[in-house]
Amino acid sequence: MPYDPSSSEARWQKAWADAGSFTAIRDERPKYYVLEMFPYPSGRIHMGHVRNYTMGDVVARFKRAQGFSVLHPMGWDAFGMPAENAAMEQGGHPRDWTYGNIATMREQLKPLGLSIDWSREFATCDDDYVAQQQALFLDFLDAGLITRKSAMVNWDPVDMTVLANEQVIDGKGWRSGAPVERKELTQWFFRISDYSEELLDALDGLKGWPDKVRLMQQNWIGKSRGLQFGFATEDAPEGLIPSRSTRPGPTR
C-alpha cells in the first residue's frame, strides 16, 4: 500500500502520546539528556529547525533503543532581541505576541513526530524561569563573581542592543545590517576569567567534538598569556621595575 503520511504519521503519533512513549521516567536505567538549541519564537518553523531537531531526535531515539532513560525536553529562547523586535514589528503586547507565536510554532513542530517530552517544556520568559535566573544572578553577586563598570561596547543603533564581537560582520550588525557604533556604557561583568584554566582543561575532555568548535571555545575563553620581566635603572641598578606584557618582543 502507498505510504500516506497524513494518516500514518497522525495514527502513530497519537499512539506514542497515549502510551507516554517519550515521557522521561525516573527508574534504574542509565540516564541520558538530549537538548538542542532553543528556537527563537520570533517567526515560524523553517527547514533549519527541521534539520536541527531531527538530528537531536535521532540521538534521543538511538539512546532510548540502547536502554537509556532519555530526557528530551523543549524550550523557547523568548527573552531576547529577536522575540522583542518581532513583537514590536507585529504590534500588541510582547507577552501576548510571544506566547501566541510559541503556540503556533509548537503546533508546527508536533506533526514531525519528534520524540520530545512535551511535559518538560518552558520558555525563557516564563515568570518562574526568570525568577530562577534572578536568584542565580544574586548568588553570583554575593560571591563576588559579578562587578559593574563602564566599558566600550559594540552598539547596534537599529536593534538598540550590545553586540558581541562575533555578531559584528564587516563592521555591521549580524541581524540588522546597520553600521555598528563604539559606545561607552555601564554594564555588568561576570568574572568567568577566574575559571579560565578550569574551562580550558575541560576542553580536552570533549571527545568527538570538531577541532574548530573547540578552538572557537578556546578563543572565547580568551586566556591571556604573557611574560613578566623587570627593567633596571641607573638610579637603582640593583632594583628592577616589574613589568608584564602579553606581547613581549625585542626593544629598540
TORKOL-4160 file (C-alpha; in steps of 0.2 Angstrom, whole numbers, padded with zeros to 4 digits, m for minus):
252
<pt num="1" X="0000" Y="0000" Z="0000"/>
<pt num="2" X="0006" Y="0018" Z="m0004"/>
<pt num="3" X="0013" Y="0027" Z="0011"/>
<pt num="4" X="0001" Y="0041" Z="0017"/>
<pt num="5" X="0010" Y="0052" Z="0029"/>
<pt num="6" X="m0006" Y="0062" Z="0034"/>
<pt num="7" X="m0014" Y="0047" Z="0041"/>
<pt num="8" X="0000" Y="0035" Z="0046"/>
<pt num="9" X="0010" Y="0049" Z="0055"/>
<pt num="10" X="m0005" Y="0055" Z="0064"/>
<pt num="11" X="m0010" Y="0037" Z="0070"/>
<pt num="12" X="0007" Y="0033" Z="0077"/>
<pt num="13" X="0010" Y="0050" Z="0085"/>
<pt num="14" X="m0007" Y="0048" Z="0094"/>
<pt num="15" X="m0001" Y="0030" Z="0099"/>
<pt num="16" X="0015" Y="0037" Z="0106"/>
<pt num="17" X="0006" Y="0051" Z="0115"/>
<pt num="18" X="m0007" Y="0039" Z="0123"/>
<pt num="19" X="0007" Y="0027" Z="0129"/>
<pt num="20" X="0018" Y="0041" Z="0135"/>
<pt num="21" X="0032" Y="0034" Z="0125"/>
<pt num="22" X="0043" Y="0049" Z="0126"/>
<pt num="23" X="0039" Y="0055" Z="0144"/>
<pt num="24" X="0055" Y="0055" Z="0155"/>
<pt num="25" X="0054" Y="0042" Z="0169"/>
<pt num="26" X="0065" Y="0040" Z="0184"/>
<pt num="27" X="0070" Y="0022" Z="0186"/>
<pt num="28" X="0085" Y="0011" Z="0187"/>
<pt num="29" X="0091" Y="0013" Z="0169"/>
<pt num="30" X="0106" Y="0024" Z="0165"/>
<pt num="31" X="0100" Y="0042" Z="0161"/>
<pt num="32" X="0104" Y="0052" Z="0145"/>
<pt num="33" X="0100" Y="0070" Z="0142"/>
<pt num="34" X="0097" Y="0077" Z="0124"/>
<pt num="35" X="0094" Y="0095" Z="0122"/>
<pt num="36" X="0095" Y="0105" Z="0106"/>
<pt num="37" X="0097" Y="0124" Z="0104"/>
<pt num="38" X="0081" Y="0133" Z="0109"/>
<pt num="39" X="0072" Y="0141" Z="0094"/>
<pt num="40" X="0068" Y="0160" Z="0094"/>
<pt num="41" X="0049" Y="0162" Z="0094"/>
<pt num="42" X="0051" Y="0177" Z="0083"/>
<pt num="43" X="0045" Y="0169" Z="0066"/>
<pt num="44" X="0039" Y="0152" Z="0060"/>
<pt num="45" X="0047" Y="0135" Z="0060"/>
<pt num="46" X="0058" Y="0133" Z="0044"/>
<pt num="47" X="0069" Y="0119" Z="0037"/>
<pt num="48" X="0084" Y="0124" Z="0048"/>
<pt num="49" X="0073" Y="0120" Z="0063"/>
<pt num="50" X="0068" Y="0103" Z="0055"/>
<pt num="51" X="0086" Y="0099" Z="0052"/>
<pt num="52" X="0092" Y="0104" Z="0070"/>
<pt num="53" X="0078" Y="0094" Z="0079"/>
<pt num="54" X="0079" Y="0079" Z="0068"/>
<pt num="55" X="0097" Y="0077" Z="0072"/>
<pt num="56" X="0093" Y="0078" Z="0091"/>
<pt num="57" X="0078" Y="0066" Z="0088"/>
<pt num="58" X="0090" Y="0053" Z="0080"/>
<pt num="59" X="0101" Y="0053" Z="0095"/>
<pt num="60" X="0087" Y="0053" Z="0108"/>
<pt num="61" X="0079" Y="0038" Z="0099"/>
<pt num="62" X="0095" Y="0029" Z="0097"/>
<pt num="63" X="0099" Y="0031" Z="0116"/>
<pt num="64" X="0082" Y="0025" Z="0121"/>
<pt num="65" X="0084" Y="0010" Z="0110"/>
<pt num="66" X="0100" Y="0006" Z="0119"/>
<pt num="67" X="0091" Y="0005" Z="0135"/>
<pt num="68" X="0094" Y="0023" Z="0142"/>
<pt num="69" X="0080" Y="0033" Z="0151"/>
<pt num="70" X="0081" Y="0048" Z="0140"/>
<pt num="71" X="0076" Y="0066" Z="0145"/>
<pt num="72" X="0072" Y="0076" Z="0129"/>
<pt num="73" X="0064" Y="0092" Z="0133"/>
<pt num="74" X="0059" Y="0108" Z="0123"/>
<pt num="75" X="0062" Y="0126" Z="0127"/>
<pt num="76" X="0060" Y="0143" Z="0119"/>
<pt num="77" X="0073" Y="0157" Z="0118"/>
<pt num="78" X="0060" Y="0170" Z="0121"/>
<pt num="79" X="0068" Y="0183" Z="0132"/>
<pt num="80" X="0080" Y="0192" Z="0119"/>
<pt num="81" X="0081" Y="0204" Z="0105"/>
<pt num="82" X="0073" Y="0193" Z="0091"/>
<pt num="83" X="0057" Y="0190" Z="0101"/>
<pt num="84" X="0056" Y="0208" Z="0106"/>
<pt num="85" X="0059" Y="0215" Z="0089"/>
<pt num="86" X="0046" Y="0203" Z="0081"/>
<pt num="87" X="0034" Y="0209" Z="0094"/>
<pt num="88" X="0037" Y="0227" Z="0091"/>
<pt num="89" X="0035" Y="0224" Z="0072"/>
<pt num="90" X="0019" Y="0214" Z="0074"/>
<pt num="91" X="0011" Y="0226" Z="0087"/>
<pt num="92" X="0002" Y="0222" Z="0103"/>
<pt num="93" X="0009" Y="0217" Z="0120"/>
<pt num="94" X="0026" Y="0207" Z="0118"/>
<pt num="95" X="0020" Y="0194" Z="0131"/>
<pt num="96" X="0004" Y="0190" Z="0121"/>
<pt num="97" X="0013" Y="0190" Z="0104"/>
<pt num="98" X="0027" Y="0179" Z="0110"/>
<pt num="99" X="0016" Y="0166" Z="0119"/>
<pt num="100" X="0004" Y="0166" Z="0104"/>
<pt num="101" X="0019" Y="0163" Z="0092"/>
<pt num="102" X="0026" Y="0149" Z="0103"/>
<pt num="103" X="0009" Y="0140" Z="0102"/>
<pt num="104" X="0010" Y="0142" Z="0083"/>
<pt num="105" X="0027" Y="0135" Z="0082"/>
<pt num="106" X="0023" Y="0121" Z="0094"/>
<pt num="107" X="0009" Y="0115" Z="0083"/>
<pt num="108" X="0021" Y="0116" Z="0068"/>
<pt num="109" X="0034" Y="0105" Z="0076"/>
<pt num="110" X="0022" Y="0092" Z="0083"/>
<pt num="111" X="0017" Y="0084" Z="0066"/>
<pt num="112" X="0036" Y="0080" Z="0064"/>
<pt num="113" X="0034" Y="0066" Z="0077"/>
<pt num="114" X="0049" Y="0071" Z="0086"/>
<pt num="115" X="0052" Y="0061" Z="0102"/>
<pt num="116" X="0051" Y="0076" Z="0113"/>
<pt num="117" X="0044" Y="0076" Z="0131"/>
<pt num="118" X="0031" Y="0090" Z="0129"/>
<pt num="119" X="0028" Y="0089" Z="0148"/>
<pt num="120" X="0045" Y="0096" Z="0150"/>
<pt num="121" X="0043" Y="0112" Z="0140"/>
<pt num="122" X="0046" Y="0130" Z="0146"/>
<pt num="123" X="0050" Y="0147" Z="0139"/>
<pt num="124" X="0064" Y="0159" Z="0145"/>
<pt num="125" X="0051" Y="0172" Z="0148"/>
<pt num="126" X="0041" Y="0162" Z="0160"/>
<pt num="127" X="0039" Y="0170" Z="0177"/>
<pt num="128" X="0047" Y="0155" Z="0186"/>
<pt num="129" X="0061" Y="0154" Z="0175"/>
<pt num="130" X="0065" Y="0172" Z="0176"/>
<pt num="131" X="0064" Y="0171" Z="0195"/>
<pt num="132" X="0077" Y="0157" Z="0195"/>
<pt num="133" X="0089" Y="0167" Z="0184"/>
<pt num="134" X="0087" Y="0182" Z="0195"/>
<pt num="135" X="0091" Y="0172" Z="0210"/>
<pt num="136" X="0106" Y="0164" Z="0202"/>
<pt num="137" X="0112" Y="0182" Z="0197"/>
<pt num="138" X="0111" Y="0187" Z="0216"/>
<pt num="139" X="0121" Y="0172" Z="0221"/>
<pt num="140" X="0134" Y="0176" Z="0209"/>
<pt num="141" X="0134" Y="0194" Z="0215"/>
<pt num="142" X="0135" Y="0189" Z="0233"/>
<pt num="143" X="0150" Y="0178" Z="0229"/>
<pt num="144" X="0159" Y="0192" Z="0221"/>
<pt num="145" X="0158" Y="0185" Z="0204"/>
<pt num="146" X="0149" Y="0200" Z="0196"/>
<pt num="147" X="0155" Y="0218" Z="0195"/>
<pt num="148" X="0148" Y="0234" Z="0187"/>
<pt num="149" X="0159" Y="0246" Z="0177"/>
<pt num="150" X="0159" Y="0256" Z="0161"/>
<pt num="151" X="0167" Y="0249" Z="0146"/>
<pt num="152" X="0167" Y="0252" Z="0127"/>
<pt num="153" X="0155" Y="0241" Z="0118"/>
<pt num="154" X="0148" Y="0237" Z="0100"/>
<pt num="155" X="0132" Y="0246" Z="0099"/>
<pt num="156" X="0119" Y="0242" Z="0086"/>
<pt num="157" X="0108" Y="0258" Z="0083"/>
<pt num="158" X="0094" Y="0248" Z="0075"/>
<pt num="159" X="0092" Y="0234" Z="0087"/>
<pt num="160" X="0097" Y="0246" Z="0101"/>
<pt num="161" X="0107" Y="0232" Z="0109"/>
<pt num="162" X="0125" Y="0227" Z="0113"/>
<pt num="163" X="0133" Y="0215" Z="0101"/>
<pt num="164" X="0147" Y="0203" Z="0104"/>
<pt num="165" X="0162" Y="0204" Z="0093"/>
<pt num="166" X="0156" Y="0188" Z="0084"/>
<pt num="167" X="0140" Y="0197" Z="0080"/>
<pt num="168" X="0149" Y="0211" Z="0070"/>
<pt num="169" X="0152" Y="0206" Z="0052"/>
<pt num="170" X="0161" Y="0218" Z="0041"/>
<pt num="171" X="0158" Y="0232" Z="0054"/>
<pt num="172" X="0139" Y="0229" Z="0053"/>
<pt num="173" X="0126" Y="0221" Z="0065"/>
<pt num="174" X="0123" Y="0202" Z="0061"/>
<pt num="175" X="0104" Y="0204" Z="0061"/>
<pt num="176" X="0100" Y="0222" Z="0056"/>
<pt num="177" X="0115" Y="0225" Z="0044"/>
<pt num="178" X="0117" Y="0243" Z="0052"/>
<pt num="179" X="0134" Y="0250" Z="0054"/>
<pt num="180" X="0140" Y="0246" Z="0072"/>
<pt num="181" X="0145" Y="0261" Z="0083"/>
<pt num="182" X="0158" Y="0261" Z="0098"/>
<pt num="183" X="0149" Y="0267" Z="0113"/>
<pt num="184" X="0154" Y="0268" Z="0132"/>
<pt num="185" X="0140" Y="0260" Z="0143"/>
<pt num="186" X="0139" Y="0255" Z="0161"/>
<pt num="187" X="0136" Y="0236" Z="0162"/>
<pt num="188" X="0138" Y="0220" Z="0172"/>
<pt num="189" X="0153" Y="0209" Z="0170"/>
<pt num="190" X="0154" Y="0191" Z="0175"/>
<pt num="191" X="0171" Y="0186" Z="0182"/>
<pt num="192" X="0172" Y="0170" Z="0171"/>
<pt num="193" X="0191" Y="0173" Z="0169"/>
<pt num="194" X="0193" Y="0166" Z="0187"/>
<pt num="195" X="0188" Y="0149" Z="0179"/>
<pt num="196" X="0198" Y="0151" Z="0163"/>
<pt num="197" X="0210" Y="0137" Z="0167"/>
<pt num="198" X="0197" Y="0125" Z="0173"/>
<pt num="199" X="0187" Y="0128" Z="0157"/>
<pt num="200" X="0202" Y="0126" Z="0145"/>
<pt num="201" X="0207" Y="0110" Z="0154"/>
<pt num="202" X="0189" Y="0103" Z="0151"/>
<pt num="203" X="0190" Y="0106" Z="0133"/>
<pt num="204" X="0202" Y="0092" Z="0131"/>
<pt num="205" X="0189" Y="0080" Z="0138"/>
<pt num="206" X="0177" Y="0084" Z="0124"/>
<pt num="207" X="0180" Y="0069" Z="0114"/>
<pt num="208" X="0172" Y="0068" Z="0097"/>
<pt num="209" X="0170" Y="0087" Z="0096"/>
<pt num="210" X="0176" Y="0096" Z="0080"/>
<pt num="211" X="0193" Y="0104" Z="0082"/>
<pt num="212" X="0186" Y="0120" Z="0075"/>
<pt num="213" X="0172" Y="0121" Z="0088"/>
<pt num="214" X="0185" Y="0118" Z="0102"/>
<pt num="215" X="0196" Y="0131" Z="0095"/>
<pt num="216" X="0181" Y="0143" Z="0095"/>
<pt num="217" X="0178" Y="0139" Z="0113"/>
<pt num="218" X="0196" Y="0141" Z="0117"/>
<pt num="219" X="0197" Y="0158" Z="0109"/>
<pt num="220" X="0180" Y="0164" Z="0118"/>
<pt num="221" X="0188" Y="0159" Z="0135"/>
<pt num="222" X="0202" Y="0170" Z="0130"/>
<pt num="223" X="0215" Y="0166" Z="0142"/>
<pt num="224" X="0229" Y="0179" Z="0141"/>
<pt num="225" X="0247" Y="0173" Z="0142"/>
<pt num="226" X="0262" Y="0185" Z="0144"/>
<pt num="227" X="0279" Y="0187" Z="0151"/>
<pt num="228" X="0284" Y="0195" Z="0167"/>
<pt num="229" X="0301" Y="0204" Z="0167"/>
<pt num="230" X="0309" Y="0219" Z="0175"/>
<pt num="231" X="0319" Y="0235" Z="0170"/>
<pt num="232" X="0335" Y="0241" Z="0178"/>
<pt num="233" X="0338" Y="0259" Z="0180"/>
<pt num="234" X="0353" Y="0270" Z="0183"/>
<pt num="235" X="0347" Y="0277" Z="0199"/>
<pt num="236" X="0344" Y="0260" Z="0206"/>
<pt num="237" X="0354" Y="0247" Z="0197"/>
<pt num="238" X="0351" Y="0233" Z="0209"/>
<pt num="239" X="0332" Y="0236" Z="0209"/>
<pt num="240" X="0320" Y="0231" Z="0195"/>
<pt num="241" X="0304" Y="0239" Z="0189"/>
<pt num="242" X="0292" Y="0224" Z="0187"/>
<pt num="243" X="0283" Y="0224" Z="0171"/>
<pt num="244" X="0271" Y="0212" Z="0162"/>
<pt num="245" X="0266" Y="0211" Z="0143"/>
<pt num="246" X="0255" Y="0199" Z="0133"/>
<pt num="247" X="0266" Y="0205" Z="0118"/>
<pt num="248" X="0284" Y="0203" Z="0123"/>
<pt num="249" X="0296" Y="0207" Z="0109"/>
<pt num="250" X="0313" Y="0215" Z="0106"/>
<pt num="251" X="0316" Y="0233" Z="0112"/>
<pt num="252" X="0323" Y="0247" Z="0102"/>
